[in-house]
Amino acid sequence: MINFVGKISLFLCIFYVVDSIENPPLNTFVALNQCFELKKGFKIDITEAHMTGTDSIQFKDDCLRACLKTLFQNNFTCRSLMHMPRDDDCVLTSMSEYTGAKVEKVEDFGFMSTINYFENKCAKSPFGKPAATAEASMSSYKGNRAIFQIGEVAGKAPLILALIDGIRANSLVDINIKHEHVKDCFALKRKDVKLSDRLLQMFTDSSGMAVYPWGEADLKILGKNYLGSTVIIIDTMSQKVIDCGIIQIKGNPDEYEAIKSFSSSFSLKFIVAFTFFTFLFNL
């Protein structure tokens, strides 16, 4: 028999999950494919120095996942890939059409392998130009890996990207923000989790991966001064902390500050100019 406290806890847990389902996260299959732009029957013309092979991969989605997993690495970033389904082959490359590599059409005469070229949109700035990027990176002894990125440019709202791997398959996870520096993730208690704010929710696929392609964030939750804040990954059902990481500047701090400063000055100039012309118009 479940006691009264147990019944209340079970009810609250079910209510929380149902609330999550009523506001469902992006379908994982859709999210995975939204990270890539397909050019069927094309190949990239680069040297082997910019390529890396994978194990035999038959299915396209497994090839896409292999590419995204390089975002956890420091020595190689997959910016595009070529998938040859007839040969169960998947080639990851560090170059792309975006970085200046030549992409050309391949004629398929039936006996030649079909080549599908994919460009990894999640590996580049979502604004089409350099962005001030901050990141929370996470990895644990259990094999969990995650990155959470925030990109900003002048005159645009910040965009976020999230990628998780090694989590329990087919499960819901919350990405919460706590606006303070957490020293020990696993010392967080349930009351601490409740004091954090849920920024988004993700659904892991059968491989344990979840992705949120570059997209809008709730600025009321993210806040403007997010550097130093803690990103917490939480199992939605149990509300247990899976991992957490601190948001820090990604790349060169001087370049980051330069882009941010330009963004702030641009916004101020725009407001002043708008106010001035509005005043003239109403004269």
C-alpha positions in Angstrom: 0.0 0.0 0.0 1.2 3.5 -0.8 1.0 5.8 2.1 -0.5 9.3 1.8 2.8 11.1 1.3 3.7 8.5 -1.4 0.4 9.1 -3.2 1.0 12.9 -3.2 4.5 12.4 -4.5 3.3 10.1 -7.3 0.5 12.5 -8.2 2.9 15.4 -8.4 5.3 13.3 -10.5 2.6 12.3 -13.0 1.3 15.9 -13.1 4.8 17.2 -14.0 5.2 14.6 -16.8 1.7 15.3 -18.2 2.4 19.0 -18.1 5.6 18.2 -20.1 3.7 16.2 -22.6 1.2 19.0 -23.1 4.1 21.2 -24.0 6.1 18.5 -25.9 9.7 19.0 -26.9 10.8 19.0 -30.6 10.6 15.5 -32.1 14.1 14.0 -31.9 14.0 12.7 -35.5 13.0 16.2 -36.7 15.6 17.9 -34.5 18.4 15.7 -35.8 17.6 16.3 -39.4 17.2 20.1 -38.8 20.9 20.3 -38.0 21.7 19.3 -41.6 21.2 20.6 -45.1 21.0 17.8 -47.7 22.4 18.0 -51.2 21.5 14.7 -52.8 24.0 13.4 -55.4 26.7 15.9 -54.5 30.2 15.4 -53.1 32.7 17.7 -51.5 36.1 18.1 -53.2 38.8 18.2 -50.5 41.9 16.3 -49.6 42.1 13.3 -47.2 43.7 15.5 -44.6 40.3 17.1 -44.0 38.4 13.8 -43.8 37.9 11.0 -41.3 36.2 7.7 -41.8 33.8 5.9 -39.5 32.8 2.3 -38.9 30.5 0.7 -41.4 27.3 2.8 -41.2 24.2 1.8 -43.2 21.6 4.2 -42.0 21.7 7.9 -42.7 20.7 9.0 -39.2 23.6 7.1 -37.6 26.0 9.0 -40.0 24.4 12.3 -38.9 24.8 11.3 -35.2 28.5 10.4 -35.8 29.0 13.9 -37.2 27.2 15.7 -34.3 29.3 13.7 -31.7 32.4 15.5 -33.0 31.1 18.7 -31.4 32.2 17.1 -28.1 35.8 16.9 -29.4 38.5 19.5 -29.5 40.7 18.0 -32.2 38.1 17.5 -35.0 34.8 19.2 -35.9 32.5 17.6 -38.5 31.2 20.5 -40.7 29.9 18.2 -43.4 29.7 14.6 -44.4 29.2 12.3 -47.3 26.9 9.2 -46.8 27.1 6.4 -49.3 24.2 4.1 -48.4 25.0 1.4 -51.0 28.4 1.0 -49.5 27.4 1.5 -45.9 30.0 4.3 -45.9 30.1 7.5 -43.9 32.8 10.1 -44.4 33.1 13.0 -42.0 34.9 16.2 -43.1 36.2 19.3 -41.3 35.4 21.5 -44.3 32.1 22.6 -46.0 30.7 24.8 -48.7 30.3 27.4 -46.0 34.1 27.4 -45.3 34.9 27.7 -49.0 35.2 24.0 -50.1 34.0 23.1 -53.6 30.8 21.0 -53.7 30.0 19.4 -57.1 27.3 17.2 -58.6 28.1 13.5 -59.1 26.5 11.6 -62.0 24.9 8.3 -61.0 25.0 5.8 -63.8 23.5 3.0 -61.7 26.7 1.1 -61.0 28.3 3.9 -59.1 27.6 4.5 -55.4 25.0 7.2 -54.6 26.6 10.0 -52.6 24.5 12.3 -50.3 26.2 15.4 -49.1 25.1 16.9 -45.8 26.2 20.2 -44.3 26.2 20.5 -40.6 24.4 23.7 -39.8 24.8 23.1 -36.0 28.6 23.3 -36.3 28.5 26.9 -37.6 27.2 30.3 -36.5 23.4 30.4 -37.0 23.7 34.1 -38.1 25.9 33.5 -41.1 28.7 35.5 -39.6 30.9 35.2 -36.5 29.0 35.3 -33.2 29.8 35.9 -29.6 29.5 32.3 -28.3 29.3 31.0 -24.7 29.2 27.4 -23.8 28.5 25.0 -20.9 30.3 21.7 -21.6 29.6 18.5 -19.6 30.9 15.0 -19.4 30.8 12.4 -16.6 32.3 9.0 -15.7 28.9 7.5 -16.6 29.5 8.3 -20.3 27.1 11.3 -20.4 28.2 14.1 -22.7 26.5 17.4 -23.3 27.1 20.9 -24.7 24.9 24.0 -24.4 25.8 27.0 -26.5 24.5 30.6 -26.7 25.3 32.7 -29.8 24.8 36.5 -30.1 25.3 39.1 -32.9 24.3 42.7 -33.2 20.6 43.4 -33.6 19.5 39.8 -33.1 18.1 37.9 -30.2 20.4 35.2 -28.7 20.0 31.7 -30.1 20.8 28.5 -28.2 22.0 25.0 -29.2 21.9 21.9 -27.0 23.3 18.4 -27.7 23.2 15.5 -25.2 24.5 11.9 -25.7 24.7 8.9 -23.5 21.5 9.5 -21.6 18.8 6.9 -21.0 17.1 6.1 -24.4 13.6 7.4 -25.1 13.4 9.6 -22.1 12.5 13.2 -21.3 15.2 15.5 -19.9 14.9 19.1 -18.7 17.5 21.8 -19.4 17.4 24.2 -16.4 19.3 27.4 -15.7 20.4 28.4 -12.2 21.8 31.9 -12.1 24.7 31.1 -9.8 27.9 29.0 -9.9 27.2 25.5 -8.7 30.4 23.8 -7.5 29.1 20.3 -7.1 26.3 19.2 -9.4 25.6 16.0 -7.5 25.2 17.8 -4.2 22.2 19.5 -5.6 19.0 18.6 -3.7 15.5 18.5 -5.0 14.8 21.9 -3.4 17.8 23.3 -5.3 16.4 21.9 -8.6 13.1 23.6 -7.9 14.8 26.9 -7.5 16.2 26.6 -11.0 14.2 27.6 -14.1 13.5 25.2 -17.0 14.7 26.7 -20.3 13.8 23.8 -22.6 12.9 20.1 -22.7 14.4 17.4 -24.9 13.5 13.9 -25.8 16.3 11.3 -26.3 16.1 8.9 -29.2 16.8 5.1 -29.2 20.5 5.8 -29.1 20.3 8.1 -26.1 21.0 11.3 -28.0 18.9 14.5 -28.0 19.5 17.7 -29.9 18.0 21.1 -29.9 19.2 22.9 -33.2 20.0 26.5 -33.1 16.8 28.2 -32.0 15.2 30.9 -29.9 15.4 30.9 -26.1 13.1 32.3 -23.4 15.0 35.4 -22.6 13.1 35.9 -19.3 14.7 32.6 -18.1 18.1 32.8 -19.9 18.6 36.4 -18.8 21.2 38.9 -20.1 24.0 38.1 -17.7 24.2 34.4 -18.2 28.0 34.0 -18.0 28.8 32.1 -14.8 25.3 30.6 -14.6 24.9 26.8 -14.3 23.1 24.7 -16.9 21.5 21.6 -15.2 20.4 18.5 -17.0 17.6 16.8 -15.2 15.7 13.5 -15.7 12.1 14.8 -16.1 10.4 11.7 -14.5 12.7 11.3 -11.4 13.8 15.0 -11.2 17.3 13.7 -10.5 20.3 15.7 -11.7 22.1 14.0 -14.6 24.9 16.6 -15.0 25.6 20.3 -15.0 28.1 22.8 -16.3 29.0 26.5 -16.0 28.4 28.8 -18.9 31.7 30.3 -20.1 33.1 32.2 -23.1 33.9 29.8 -26.0 37.0 30.8 -27.9 38.9 34.1 -27.7 37.6 36.3 -24.8 38.7 39.5 -26.6 36.8 38.6 -29.8 33.8 37.7 -27.7 33.8 41.0 -25.9 34.4 42.9 -29.2 31.3 41.3 -30.8 29.2 41.8 -27.6 30.3 45.5 -27.4 29.5 46.1 -31.0 26.1 44.5 -30.4 25.4 46.8 -27.4 26.6 49.9 -29.2 24.6 49.0 -32.3 21.4 48.6 -30.3 22.0 51.9 -28.5 22.6 53.7 -31.8 19.5 52.2 -33.3 17.4 53.3 -30.4 18.8 56.9 -30.6 18.3 57.0 -34.4 14.8 55.6 -34.2 13.8 58.2 -31.5 15.3 61.0 -33.5 13.4 60.2 -36.7 10.2 59.6 -34.8 10.6 63.1 -33.3 11.1 64.6 -36.8 8.2 62.7 -38.2 5.9 64.1 -35.5 6.9 67.7 -36.0 
